[in-house]
């Protein structure tokens, strides 16, 4: 059913290209206009209901306490080498002026008073802002402008820190992505040898990203789309969009080389390769939507947003791209470079011969390659057992950043714990007598350096405690757990008062624990759904099972490399990481969803061709070799494109983008080389015809999908010798 529909859709798009292209342009115009006129801003919230740190924030917000909002810090130190705020009247006067002028900035609820370090060299002016929903990037820009102006001609050096910068700092974009896009264009040009064939996948991907990211401003009417979703969506969308177009254009050129008319060639390409695109894209969407199992709202919303972009790429690949292929006609092979090909059959044989020799080589040494690659993957994945989630703080940024300078000054003047205060919210509406005993008990804990005077607002008391250790230290996490499990219950006892511990450090700990609790369920759900989907598609038990296990190994290897680079610091300086840092809590979840889906892309591309050959010949080994021979070039080209795109994100300064970029690039490299072109053919050779075994009773229940799509064709492939590829003209 699907092949017939896709075949007719492809032929219609090729026959009426202007109608299809006009429809897409009209849709894009409507979306762009609606987004500009009615679109809402994206959401910065990282709230996770049910966490103790979130309960603290909710309690403070309900009471209207300032501590519920974001903070910023102006960190000042005298420029004179030995001057202090105690002995320099000029420095004190400048600090007073900074404090007064900062208080007048838009949306600043309170400023100061300034806190001076024991040695008198460092002062902190703490600025309190409202909750994140009431702020925007303009507030950060105002503060940055103010800090720069205040430092001009001042006897003070002023640095800027705090969670306002973390919340609204926009990641650098442009250079890395542009380099990745140029690299992808070079790969396509080398793969196709034609400017037109190269330009279509790039153009389609850029159009899809523009349409998809613009639509997110309208999606906000239904869900709170996080601000990072367009960046991640662009990263994934660019990769899959080019890959899907690459597969379709490659199959179309094969049919043209066999002498088919353009319209028939496009229809067959959409019926065959297009079906693989639909299945692969569906798997990506299913995997990403599986984030809902994690129970973290902003991750679920981000997954929906990225899935929308992927879905747009799939639909555009099977509708808009065929229209452009029909419009291009036989010029798809023109405006190229390199030598002219002189016999189409010979040219195609030349293309696949090296990959065929490789497939035959792996088949002859299947046991050796299966064992060897399994050992390599397990070795790469082993460090993932030490994966530690957390939130990289300003101390992990490059030395030249003002946030890092502020962090180091605060740590030097006040101690490491001053950069990660713990905010305790106490509901004292029914019992206010517990505040002072609780403050004394917290101050007496061995992991706490100091506790500020309590504040009270609408039945809620606020205590701010400063640990003796830094935000990334395990000892700080131990202190948080001990305060919650031992100190709070000992003081509160049977009192109706309730205490909740929040703050950025506590939030990172709680979110990491939630991820750890839900990750097994999430992995199980994604693997099960993907297994069921591939079972229906390939009508096999072992093929989907093997695919799931291999994908898990490949993803584990990418996680292992991330641990080696970011946590252990191996080669970290090569990508601009100056200090070890933890993996962000949501990255393992989101990366697993993306990588499992992308891995299934290559699995579907390869196995659909192998199954097509197997159904025609019944020879398992020959089908595996032929499948590698025909798809090896496409898979390797697609992988190079993905690696180029993802690697571009490593070039920026943002640690989150670096983690995503490195993890995704390594995963695609491992999957497209070790897994897809070595382990898959080796294991399929060893399993033989058992690859396609399916219980009879299950076969009767499952629908039959014509994966290779030949049942949809209306006319046979011509048997006459086709024109040479290099001589095709309109």
Buried (B, 14 or more C-beta within 10 A) or exposed (E): EBBBBBBBBBBBBBBBBEEBBEBBEEEBEEBBEBBEEEBBEBBBBBBBEEBBBBBBBBBBBBBEBBBBBBBBBBBBBBBEEEBBBEEBEEBBEBBBEBBEEBBEBEBBEEBBEBBBBEEBBBBBBBBBBBBBBEBBBEBBEBBBEBBEEBBEEBBBEBBBBBBBBBBBBEBEBEEBBEBBBEBBBBBBBEBBBBBBBBBBBBBBBBBBBBBBBBBBBBBBEEBBBBBBBBBBBBBBBBBBBBBBBBBBBBBBBBBBBBBBBBBBBBBBBBBBBBBBBBBBBBBBBBBBBBBBBBBBBBBBBBBBBBBBBBBBBBBBBBBBBBBBBBBBBBBBBBEBEEEEBEBBEEBBEEBBEEBBEBBBEBBEEBEEBBEBBBEBBEEBBBBBEEBBBBBBBBBBBEEEBBBBBBBBBBBBBBBBBBBBBBBBBBBBBEBEEBBEEBBEBBBEBEBBBBBEEBBBBEBBBBBBBBBBBBBBBEBBBBBBBBBBEEBBEEBBEEBEBBBBBBBBBBBBBBBBBBBEEBBEEBBEBBBEBBBEBBBBBBBBBBBBBBBBEBBBBBBBBBBBBBBBBBBEBBEBEEBEBBBBBBBBBBBBBBBBBBBBBBBBBBBBBBBBBBBBBBBEEEEBBBBBBBBBBBBBBBBBBBBBBBBBBBBBBBBBBBBBBBBBBBBBBBBBBBBBBBBBBBBBBBBBBBBEEEBBBBEEEEEEEEEEBBBBBBEBBEEEEEEEEBBBBBEBEE
